Each structure stands twice: as C-alpha cells, then as structure tokens.
Amino acid sequence: MNETTQLRVMDFDCPSCASTVERALSNVEGVEDVEVHYSTGRVEIDYDDSLADPDAFARTIENQGYTPQPA
C-alpha cells in the first residue's frame, strides 16, 4: 500500500545538498517519489509500505551528513 511521510532537514547549505538527499532517498527500496524543498527543508516521500521501512529514510538522510527531524 502506498504511504506518504514528511521529514524536515534544517541544515541544508545549498540546493545541491537537497539534490544529494533526494537522490539518496530515491535509491531506498520501495520509495516511489521524493520531493525535497531546499528553501523550507521539507522532504516528502511516497513509498510502498510493504517494501520500505520509514526508519530507513532518516538513516539515509543521516548517512548523507544531515539531521532529519519529524515534520
């Protein structure tokens, strides 16, 4: 079943940072769509909940060097 979750990332330095996170999240199994908004730090992830673990999203963001927070 498709689900959507949102996170915030407040430590982006530039639009390239947002693109890095967007690419990394796109590679997580089960993620169907990712939108990262640099100016607001909002990350919206559409995913298949039978394939993706939402905890993996925060870990993926952390692995890129950023700090995720609940939206």
N, C-alpha and C positions, 0 to 999 in steps of 0.2 A: 504494500500500500504506500502511496506517495505521502510524504510529510514535508513540512517546511519548518525550519528553525532559523532563529536570528541570533547573532552574536555581535558584540561591539569590540573594536580594536582601536584603542585611542593613541597608540604610539607609532602610527604611520608617519614617515618623514616626507614622503613624496608619492605621486601617483604610481611610480614604479613599484613601490612597496606593496600597494594594493594589488597590482598586477601579479606580483610574486605569490601572494597569498591566494589569489583567485586561481592561478594555475595549479598550485599545490592542492587546493581543495578539489579541483576538478578531477584530479587523479585518484581521489579516495574512492574505493569500490562502493557502488550504489549511489553516488552523487550524480544527479541528473542535470542540475543547473546551479550556478553560483553567480551571485551579483555582489560585488564589493564596491562600496561607495567611499572613495577616499576622503571626501570633504566631511562626511558625518561619521566615518569609522564603522558604518553598519555593514554587516555581512549577512546575506540571506542565502540559505542553502536549501534547495529542493532535493529530496533524496528518497530512495526506496528503503523503507524501514526494515524490510526483510533482508537487506544486504548491508546496510550501513549502520554503524554504531555512532550515535551523535557525540559520544565522548571522543571519538577519533577526530572530530572536527577541531576541537580545542587543542588536542595534541599536535595536529598538523600545523595549526597556526603557531603554537609554541615552538615547534621544530624549525619554523622559518624565522624565529627570533622576535616574535611579537607576543603581546599579552592579551588573550581573549577574555572577555567579560560577558556575563549574561546581558541580553538586550533589554 
